[in-house]
């Protein structure tokens, strides 16, 4: 049991830590709006993951089936949302630069979150939730992934509960670590560049995802 659980933890860590649209969004919000925004974004993504995992568990337990056509439609909407986030943020960054509203700050002032444009809880949470819930392919992934580790306990429900709890803890911890890392001076000095790169990644993921689906 211990070996299976350890393998699961390692697999989840690598899957979550690998840069993707969720990581790109957290990094973007952390670099442009500060730790609080990235923290709220992480809460949103984790809440969406809970919903997707709950749906996956119902499929595993045979409660109901999900139509592939519905998954495809939601996936396309998710790709459009990811692309929109990247484009809108990139447009705002260039517009602010042209209007000379964004100014380079010295190292000391960069350490203060008050010197960054603030983002409220709701938009940060909804961005994180939207980008995660808009990827229903995760349901298929969880349906295929969880059964590989479902025998850590005799009870299937207990095993699934432990697997879900570990996933959420690792997911939240890793995303929070990314947000904290972005507050380091060496990264804050390049916050605009990092934000733009994250926006481009989001746009690329949205386009590639839609192309793959179509």
C-alpha positions, 0 to 999 in steps of 0.5 A: 500500500505504501509503495502505491501511495508513494507512486501516486504522490510522485505522479500527482506532483509531476503532473501538477508542477509541470507548467500548463494553463493553470500554472501559467495563470497563477504565475501571471496573476502573481507577477502582475497583481501579487500573491493575494490574487494568485492565492485566490486563483489557486482556490478557484482552480482547486474548487473546480478540480473538486467538482471534476473529480467528483464527476469522475468518481461518479463515473467510476462508481457507475452512477452515470455516464457523460456524453462525449459530445457534451465534453467536446462542447465544454472543452471548446468553450474552455479553450475559448476562455483560456484564449480570451484570458491571454488576449485580454491580459496581453491587450491590457498590458500593451495599452497600459504601456502605451499610455505610460501607466506602467512604470518600472519600480525599484527593487525596494518598492517591488517588494510591497504588494501595495505598489502593484495593481490590486485584483479583487477576490471574485475575478481572481477566483473566477479566472482560476475556476473557469480555466480549470472547469473548462477542461472536462478532459480532466474527468476522463483523466481522473477516470483513467488515473484513479483506478490505478491507485484505488487499492490503497485501502480495502474500501473503494470510497476510502481510497478515492477520498484519500486520493482526492485529498492528496491531490487537492493538498498537493495542487494547492501547495504547488500553486501557492509555491509558484505564487510565493516564488514569483514574489522573489526580487529576481522574478519581480524585476521581470514581472512584465515579461513573465506576465506577457509570456504567461499570456502567450502560453494561455493563448497558445494552449487555447488555440492548440486545444481547439485545434486538437478538438476540431 
